[in-house]
Amino acid sequence: MVEPTPIPPRYLRTPEAARFLGISGRTLEKHRTYGTGPTYSKIGGRVIYSVSDLQAWAHRGVRRATDDPGHDTVHPARPMGEARTFAAR
């Protein structure tokens, strides 16, 4: 029996990745700049995101209820110093 060829990982450019996540491209760019977003790769001058990395980043914000602390936090798209200040309010 012939085994099926594995599907290679899918990569998305910033506009596609933003649509996949349901956020604006500009917000995703800010997350990249501040280091609060999903991991990405650069091929030449192009930024690409793997679908699995986008899903993992989005999964960090999963909660079951409003009082569920979750296992991780997806910070707002601002410098981490400001994100900590924002979270403390």
N, C-alpha and C positions, 0 to 999 in steps of 0.2 A: 504494500500500500504506500502510495506517495504522500508524504507529509506536506501540508499546505505551506507555502512560502510565508514567513512572518511579515506582517504589515509593518513597514518602517514607521518610526515616530513621525507625527505630523507637526510641522512648524508653521507658525502664523506670524505675519508682520504686525506692527503695532495697531493699525486700524482694525484688522481682523481679530486680533487678540482682545482689543477693547470691546468689540461687538460680542465676542464669545462670552466675556465677563459681564456685559451689560453696563459698562461704564464708558465715559468719553475717552477718546484717544489722548486728549490733553491730560486727563487725570492719570492715565496709565503712564504717560511720559513723566509726570511729576513724581509718581511712585518710584519710577526708575531713577530719577535724579536724587531723590531723598533716601534711597535704599530701603523703602518700605514695601516695595512691590514684589512681584514674582521674579524668580531668576530668569535670566535671558542670556542669549549668546549674540556675539557680533560676528558676522561674516562679511568681510570687507567693511564697508560703512553701514551695512544693514543690520538692524536689530531684529532678532527673531525670538519667539517664545515657543517652547514645546507645549503641546496641549496638556501633557501630564503635569508639567510645572504650573500651568495656569490652574488646573483643577486642584492641585495640592495647595496652592496659595489660597484659593477661594475656600477650600475645606477648612482652613485655619479659623474661619469665622463662623463655623457651624455651631448652632445652639439648639437645644430642645425647647427652651422656654426663656422668657425674658430675664428670669433670675438665675439661669444657668451660666456659670462663669466660663464654660467651655474649656478647651485644652490649650488655646493659643489666642492671639489677638491679631486682627488685621488693622493696622494703624491707619489713621487718615493720611492723605497725601500732603504732608508737610514735614519739615525737618524734624528729626527724632527728638530734639530738645523741646520743640513746640508740641510734638505729639504727646510727650510725657506730661507737659504742663496742661494740655487740653484734657488728658485722661484724668488728671488729678482734680479737675474742677467739679 
